């Protein structure tokens, strides 16, 4: 577990997700405004289950100063093949630097696991975010209807040794 301050000075704790977080993470994914309108089908019925949390390195950002330690965002790192599978920040917490903190934490976890790079297939509205946090565009993940009926940008994070 690590504690940091967001760029706005609010204390944020990043900890390993546990099975009891599953419902909160699922609500965060399904409730994301980034998946409204034509993108809604991509998360409709999506579930982050306890089995997923156990199988992957899933971490949550929790607001230490908020009632009940509310989950503000999370990410999931898959080691083989190396990929950032999920990264979500709660709508009401966006713009506070939480996404950037999660990416930095993810890079640290990837480095500790011996990875020197990892892939992320981005949701179209998140493309600018990935550019801002240092990911390099490497290609396009083509549509796969009916699950994902649109092309998506593919990025790579390069993980330099410390």
C-alpha positions as CSV (number, residue, x, y, z in Angstrom):
1,X,0.0,0.0,0.0
2,X,1.3,3.5,-0.8
3,X,0.0,6.9,0.2
4,X,0.5,9.9,-1.9
5,X,-1.1,13.3,-2.4
6,X,-2.9,14.1,-5.5
7,X,-1.8,17.3,-7.3
8,X,-4.6,19.1,-5.5
9,X,-3.0,18.1,-2.1
10,X,-5.6,15.6,-1.1
11,X,-4.3,12.3,0.4
12,X,-4.8,9.3,-1.8
13,X,-3.9,5.7,-0.9
14,X,-3.2,3.1,-3.6
15,X,-3.8,-0.4,-2.3
16,X,-4.2,-3.9,-3.7
17,X,-7.8,-4.6,-4.6
18,X,-9.6,-7.3,-2.6
19,X,-12.6,-9.4,-3.5
20,X,-15.0,-7.2,-1.6
21,X,-14.1,-4.3,-4.0
22,X,-15.5,-6.2,-6.9
23,X,-19.0,-4.6,-6.8
24,X,-17.6,-1.1,-6.4
25,X,-15.2,-1.6,-9.3
26,X,-18.0,-3.0,-11.5
27,X,-20.2,0.1,-10.7
28,X,-17.3,2.4,-11.5
29,X,-16.9,0.8,-15.0
30,X,-20.6,0.6,-15.8
31,X,-21.2,4.2,-14.5
32,X,-18.3,5.8,-16.4
33,X,-19.5,8.8,-18.5
34,X,-16.8,7.9,-21.0
35,X,-19.0,5.0,-22.0
36,X,-22.2,6.9,-22.6
37,X,-24.1,7.0,-25.9
38,X,-22.6,4.9,-28.6
39,X,-20.0,3.4,-26.2
40,X,-22.6,2.2,-23.6
41,X,-22.8,-1.3,-25.1
42,X,-19.1,-1.9,-24.4
43,X,-19.7,-1.9,-20.6
44,X,-23.3,-3.0,-20.4
45,X,-23.2,-6.2,-18.3
46,X,-19.4,-5.8,-17.7
47,X,-18.3,-7.3,-14.4
48,X,-15.1,-7.0,-12.4
49,X,-15.4,-10.1,-10.3
50,X,-13.5,-11.4,-7.3
51,X,-11.9,-14.0,-9.7
52,X,-10.6,-11.2,-11.9
53,X,-9.2,-9.3,-9.0
54,X,-7.4,-12.5,-7.8
55,X,-6.0,-13.3,-11.2
56,X,-4.5,-9.9,-12.0
57,X,-2.6,-7.2,-10.2
58,X,-5.6,-4.9,-9.5
59,X,-5.1,-1.8,-7.5
60,X,-7.5,0.9,-6.2
61,X,-7.0,4.6,-5.4
62,X,-8.8,5.4,-2.2
63,X,-9.5,8.9,-0.9
64,X,-8.1,8.8,2.7
65,X,-10.0,12.0,3.6
66,X,-13.3,10.7,2.2
67,X,-16.0,8.9,4.0
68,X,-15.6,5.2,4.0
69,X,-12.4,5.3,2.0
70,X,-14.3,5.6,-1.3
71,X,-12.7,4.1,-4.4
72,X,-11.7,6.9,-6.7
73,X,-10.2,4.8,-9.4
74,X,-8.4,1.6,-10.2
75,X,-6.2,-0.2,-12.7
76,X,-5.5,-3.8,-13.6
77,X,-2.1,-5.0,-14.8
78,X,-1.9,-8.3,-16.7
79,X,1.7,-9.7,-16.7
80,X,1.4,-12.2,-19.5
81,X,1.2,-10.8,-22.1
82,X,2.1,-7.5,-20.4
83,X,-0.9,-5.2,-20.7
84,X,-2.7,-2.5,-18.8
85,X,-6.2,-4.1,-19.0
86,X,-8.4,-1.6,-17.2
87,X,-7.9,1.9,-15.9
88,X,-10.9,3.9,-14.6
89,X,-11.2,7.0,-12.5
90,X,-14.6,7.9,-11.0
91,X,-16.3,10.7,-13.0
92,X,-16.4,13.0,-9.9
93,X,-12.7,12.4,-9.2
94,X,-11.4,13.3,-12.7
95,X,-9.1,16.2,-13.0
96,X,-7.5,15.6,-9.6
97,X,-4.4,13.7,-10.9
98,X,-5.7,10.3,-9.8
99,X,-5.3,8.8,-13.2
100,X,-1.7,10.0,-13.4
101,X,-1.0,8.6,-9.9
102,X,-2.4,5.2,-10.9
103,X,-0.3,5.2,-14.1
104,X,2.9,5.9,-12.0
105,X,2.0,3.2,-9.6
106,X,1.3,0.8,-12.5
107,X,4.7,1.6,-14.0
108,X,6.4,0.8,-10.6
109,X,4.5,-2.5,-10.3
110,X,5.5,-3.4,-13.9
111,X,9.1,-2.6,-13.2
112,X,9.1,-4.7,-10.1
113,X,7.6,-7.6,-12.1
114,X,10.6,-7.3,-14.5
115,X,8.6,-5.8,-17.4
116,X,10.3,-3.2,-19.7
117,X,7.1,-2.4,-21.7
118,X,3.4,-3.0,-21.7
119,X,0.5,-2.5,-24.1
120,X,-2.8,-0.7,-23.6
121,X,-5.7,-0.7,-26.0
122,X,-7.3,2.7,-25.3
123,X,-10.9,3.7,-25.3
124,X,-11.2,6.5,-27.9
125,X,-12.1,9.2,-25.4
126,X,-9.0,8.3,-23.3
127,X,-6.5,8.7,-26.1
128,X,-5.4,12.2,-25.1
129,X,-4.9,11.0,-21.5
130,X,-2.5,8.2,-22.5
131,X,-0.5,10.7,-24.6
132,X,-0.3,13.0,-21.6
133,X,1.0,10.3,-19.3
134,X,3.8,9.2,-21.6
135,X,2.3,6.3,-23.6
136,X,3.5,6.0,-27.2
137,X,0.9,5.2,-30.0
138,X,1.9,2.0,-31.7
139,X,-1.1,1.1,-33.8
140,X,-4.7,0.4,-34.0
141,X,-6.8,-2.4,-32.5
142,X,-9.4,-3.0,-35.2
143,X,-13.1,-3.4,-34.5
144,X,-14.4,-6.7,-33.3
145,X,-18.2,-6.6,-33.6
146,X,-20.5,-7.1,-31.9
147,X,-18.4,-6.7,-28.7
148,X,-16.4,-3.6,-29.9
149,X,-17.8,-2.1,-33.1
150,X,-15.1,0.6,-33.5
151,X,-11.3,0.8,-34.0
152,X,-9.3,1.7,-30.9
153,X,-5.8,3.3,-30.5
154,X,-3.1,1.0,-29.3
155,X,-0.4,2.3,-27.0
156,X,2.8,1.1,-25.3
157,X,4.3,2.2,-22.0
158,X,8.0,1.8,-21.9
159,X,9.2,1.0,-18.4
160,X,12.8,2.2,-17.9
161,X,14.9,0.5,-15.2
162,X,15.4,2.6,-12.0
